[in-house]
Amino acid sequence: MKIVTTNSSHNKYAEVICDTIAESAKVRGTGIAKRSPEYIVKKIESGNAVIALDGDKFAGFCYIETWSNKTYVVHSGLIVHPDFRNLGLAKKIKKKVFEHSKKMYPDAKIFGITTGLAVMKINAELGYKPVTFSELTDDDAFWNGCKACRNYDILMRNDRKMCLCTGMLHDPKAEKEDKTFNKKVLSRLKKIKQALFLKK
């Protein structure tokens, strides 16, 4: 298994990447922004992505997007092909795309929003900290990407200040702090948000 930054030789995987993103979004029930093969090809050719391959077989993928004049970076479309799940590959892809982002955009803040405790744990190990949405990009184009999520109405009802997702941020200018991940705290935070926002 190898995880590499992309180039034009990886364009042949664009269709399977799009199909896997769509399948993953359906299984998770939350928004992974739908992307066209053409959009994925642009990310691949620009080197703003990493791909995991087992020989010539597609195993996983993640791409980089920049916001607010490249002052913020987010990793999107983190997927693992069903044949390679439960092997720790998502964590390896996330680490690779994180390192690649820091090389390409060394001064940018790297952030993500997620409902998944597994992703929160990986992010925390990489140095992300939970933050309020006000500390993330205010770029409308980013938040419009949330329209594909079934919880979009919750986000909008709260003026984009809060949702079921937890915002996490890595600021390269911040001093190194304890990277200990408190699973109980984030699990409790998730339950509180669900209780608040999913009431009928």
Kinemage of the C-alpha trace (Angstrom):
@kinemage 1
@onewidth
@group {chain A} dominant
@subgroup {mainchain}
@vectorlist {calphas} color= white
{ca met a 1} P 0.000 0.000 0.000
{ca lys a 2} L 1.337 3.429 -0.900
{ca ile a 3} L -0.077 6.898 -0.252
{ca val a 4} L 1.229 9.556 -2.614
{ca thr a 5} L 0.543 13.107 -3.683
{ca thr a 6} L -1.331 13.123 -6.965
{ca asn a 7} L -0.365 13.961 -10.525
{ca ser a 8} L -2.015 13.612 -13.934
{ca ser a 9} L -1.254 9.878 -14.067
{ca his a 10} L -3.935 9.404 -11.399
{ca asn a 11} L -6.743 10.934 -13.506
{ca lys a 12} L -7.968 7.433 -14.378
{ca tyr a 13} L -9.227 7.079 -10.793
{ca ala a 14} L -11.555 10.114 -10.917
{ca glu a 15} L -14.742 8.106 -11.632
{ca val a 16} L -14.165 5.554 -8.870
{ca ile a 17} L -13.304 8.384 -6.453
{ca cys a 18} L -16.613 10.137 -7.219
{ca asp a 19} L -18.550 6.877 -6.872
{ca thr a 20} L -16.870 6.118 -3.524
{ca ile a 21} L -17.579 9.642 -2.241
{ca ala a 22} L -21.270 9.264 -3.164
{ca glu a 23} L -21.468 5.815 -1.552
{ca ser a 24} L -19.740 7.027 1.614
{ca ala a 25} L -22.084 10.019 1.932
{ca lys a 26} L -25.075 7.689 1.629
{ca val a 27} L -23.744 5.315 4.296
{ca arg a 28} L -22.791 8.105 6.714
{ca gly a 29} L -26.000 10.028 6.236
{ca thr a 30} L -24.109 13.304 6.495
{ca gly a 31} L -22.704 15.577 3.891
{ca ile a 32} L -19.642 14.806 1.917
{ca ala a 33} L -19.879 17.400 -0.814
{ca lys a 34} L -20.713 15.809 -4.151
{ca arg a 35} L -18.032 16.486 -6.737
{ca ser a 36} L -17.882 15.868 -10.465
{ca pro a 37} L -15.095 13.808 -12.046
{ca glu a 38} L -13.888 17.053 -13.670
{ca tyr a 39} L -13.533 18.718 -10.265
{ca ile a 40} L -11.612 15.725 -8.901
{ca val a 41} L -9.332 15.740 -11.976
{ca lys a 42} L -8.468 19.411 -11.294
{ca lys a 43} L -7.511 18.543 -7.713
{ca ile a 44} L -5.443 15.580 -8.902
{ca glu a 45} L -3.595 17.529 -11.600
{ca ser a 46} L -2.854 20.500 -9.343
{ca gly a 47} L -1.284 18.208 -6.737
{ca asn a 48} L -3.925 19.243 -4.199
{ca ala a 49} L -4.757 15.667 -3.248
{ca val a 50} L -3.341 12.402 -2.001
{ca ile a 51} L -4.291 8.940 -3.183
{ca ala a 52} L -3.813 5.511 -1.630
{ca leu a 53} L -3.102 2.644 -4.009
{ca asp a 54} L -2.673 -1.072 -3.539
{ca gly a 55} L -0.678 -1.784 -6.659
{ca asp a 56} L -2.928 -0.248 -9.316
{ca lys a 57} L -6.104 -0.668 -7.269
{ca phe a 58} L -7.705 2.449 -5.765
{ca ala a 59} L -7.818 2.294 -1.959
{ca gly a 60} L -8.447 5.838 -0.683
{ca phe a 61} L -8.331 9.566 -1.380
{ca cys a 62} L -8.476 13.040 0.129
{ca tyr a 63} L -8.163 16.490 -1.438
{ca ile a 64} L -7.231 19.986 -0.319
{ca glu a 65} L -9.328 23.122 -0.682
{ca thr a 66} L -8.273 26.660 0.203
{ca trp a 67} L -10.501 29.466 1.458
{ca ser a 68} L -10.277 33.156 2.328
{ca asn a 69} L -7.389 33.871 -0.050
{ca lys a 70} L -5.474 30.718 0.990
{ca thr a 71} L -5.389 31.685 4.663
{ca tyr a 72} L -7.477 28.609 5.495
{ca val a 73} L -7.084 25.050 4.263
{ca val a 74} L -9.563 22.214 4.618
{ca his a 75} L -9.285 18.534 3.732
{ca ser a 76} L -12.326 17.218 1.922
{ca gly a 77} L -13.605 13.989 0.481
{ca leu a 78} L -11.634 11.719 2.814
{ca ile a 79} L -12.701 8.286 1.638
{ca val a 80} L -11.546 4.706 1.812
{ca his a 81} L -12.731 2.112 -0.686
{ca pro a 82} L -14.930 -0.551 1.003
{ca asp a 83} L -12.318 -3.237 0.291
{ca phe a 84} L -9.787 -1.392 2.462
{ca arg a 85} L -11.869 -0.219 5.415
{ca asn a 86} L -11.095 -1.018 9.054
{ca leu a 87} L -7.360 -1.229 8.353
{ca gly a 88} L -6.348 2.204 9.674
{ca leu a 89} L -6.000 3.608 6.172
{ca ala a 90} L -8.112 6.744 6.804
{ca lys a 91} L -5.711 7.806 9.544
{ca lys a 92} L -2.706 7.306 7.242
{ca ile a 93} L -4.373 9.301 4.440
{ca lys a 94} L -5.305 12.084 6.849
{ca lys a 95} L -1.736 12.295 8.138
{ca lys a 96} L -0.323 12.388 4.613
{ca val a 97} L -2.705 15.123 3.405
{ca phe a 98} L -2.026 17.110 6.589
{ca glu a 99} L 1.740 17.007 5.999
{ca his a 100} L 1.241 17.841 2.318
{ca ser a 101} L -0.969 20.838 3.211
{ca lys a 102} L 1.654 22.210 5.569
{ca lys a 103} L 4.255 22.069 2.796
{ca met a 104} L 2.003 23.684 0.186
{ca tyr a 105} L 0.399 26.295 2.463
{ca pro a 106} L 2.781 26.722 5.451
{ca asp a 107} L 1.066 29.817 6.872
{ca ala a 108} L -2.531 28.656 6.466
{ca lys a 109} L -4.775 27.524 9.290
{ca ile a 110} L -5.971 23.978 8.658
{ca phe a 111} L -9.484 23.183 9.786
{ca gly a 112} L -12.312 20.730 9.491
{ca ile a 113} L -15.858 20.182 10.631
{ca thr a 114} L -17.071 16.704 11.454
{ca thr a 115} L -19.568 14.662 13.458
{ca gly a 116} L -17.295 11.610 13.540
{ca leu a 117} L -15.420 10.816 16.749
{ca ala a 118} L -12.835 8.823 14.792
{ca val a 119} L -12.008 11.887 12.664
{ca met a 120} L -11.934 14.105 15.772
{ca lys a 121} L -9.440 11.722 17.366
{ca ile a 122} L -7.192 11.747 14.287
{ca asn a 123} L -7.400 15.554 14.094
{ca ala a 124} L -6.537 15.919 17.783
{ca glu a 125} L -3.497 13.670 17.347
{ca leu a 126} L -2.353 15.959 14.523
{ca gly a 127} L -2.659 19.044 16.732
{ca tyr a 128} L -6.133 20.338 15.902
{ca lys a 129} L -8.165 21.929 18.697
{ca pro a 130} L -11.972 22.151 18.974
{ca val a 131} L -13.109 25.705 18.137
{ca thr a 132} L -16.281 27.667 17.553
{ca phe a 133} L -17.349 28.173 13.946
{ca ser a 134} L -16.469 31.883 14.291
{ca glu a 135} L -12.784 30.875 14.249
{ca leu a 136} L -13.165 29.194 10.863
{ca thr a 137} L -13.381 30.751 7.420
{ca asp a 138} L -16.269 33.123 6.757
{ca asp a 139} L -16.097 32.284 3.035
{ca asp a 140} L -19.683 31.732 1.838
{ca ala a 141} L -18.509 29.209 -0.745
{ca phe a 142} L -17.253 26.910 1.997
{ca trp a 143} L -20.495 27.003 3.970
{ca asn a 144} L -22.546 26.516 0.807
{ca gly a 145} L -20.838 23.136 0.548
{ca cys a 146} L -22.845 22.104 3.611
{ca lys a 147} L -26.064 22.200 1.582
{ca ala a 148} L -25.612 18.522 0.710
{ca cys a 149} L -25.818 17.602 4.412
{ca arg a 150} L -29.162 16.636 5.933
{ca asn a 151} L -28.341 18.880 8.919
{ca tyr a 152} L -27.987 22.028 6.799
{ca asp a 153} L -31.192 23.503 8.235
{ca ile a 154} L -29.662 23.282 11.730
{ca leu a 155} L -26.606 25.209 10.570
{ca met a 156} L -28.735 27.918 8.981
{ca arg a 157} L -31.123 28.186 11.949
{ca asn a 158} L -28.066 29.007 14.037
{ca asp a 159} L -26.677 31.616 11.626
{ca arg a 160} L -23.739 29.323 10.769
{ca lys a 161} L -22.507 29.565 14.350
{ca met a 162} L -23.308 26.019 15.443
{ca cys a 163} L -24.387 22.649 14.067
{ca leu a 164} L -24.026 18.954 14.871
{ca cys a 165} L -20.516 19.123 13.457
{ca thr a 166} L -17.608 20.106 15.665
{ca gly a 167} L -15.126 22.595 14.265
{ca met a 168} L -11.452 21.746 14.710
{ca leu a 169} L -8.501 23.967 13.846
{ca his a 170} L -4.731 23.614 13.523
{ca asp a 171} L -3.046 27.015 13.707
{ca pro a 172} L 0.631 26.841 12.677
{ca lys a 173} L 1.339 30.028 14.623
{ca ala a 174} L -0.036 28.700 17.893
{ca glu a 175} L 2.410 27.355 20.413
{ca lys a 176} L 2.593 23.591 20.734
{ca glu a 177} L 0.123 22.397 23.313
{ca asp a 178} L -0.931 19.074 24.734
{ca lys a 179} L -2.338 16.893 21.960
{ca thr a 180} L -4.156 14.545 24.341
{ca phe a 181} L -7.513 13.551 22.922
{ca asn a 182} L -10.330 13.462 25.444
{ca lys a 183} L -12.811 11.129 23.797
{ca lys a 184} L -15.309 11.459 26.660
{ca val a 185} L -15.470 15.244 26.343
{ca leu a 186} L -16.056 15.223 22.575
{ca ser a 187} L -18.533 12.339 22.865
{ca arg a 188} L -20.486 14.351 25.451
{ca leu a 189} L -20.335 17.450 23.220
{ca lys a 190} L -21.773 15.430 20.341
{ca lys a 191} L -24.638 14.104 22.521
{ca ile a 192} L -25.467 17.607 23.780
{ca lys a 193} L -25.631 18.964 20.233
{ca gln a 194} L -27.846 16.098 19.114
{ca ala a 195} L -30.181 16.634 22.073
{ca leu a 196} L -30.421 20.364 21.337
{ca phe a 197} L -30.813 20.270 17.582
{ca leu a 198} L -32.630 17.030 16.856
{ca lys a 199} L -35.593 17.753 19.128
{ca lys a 200} L -38.849 17.682 17.233
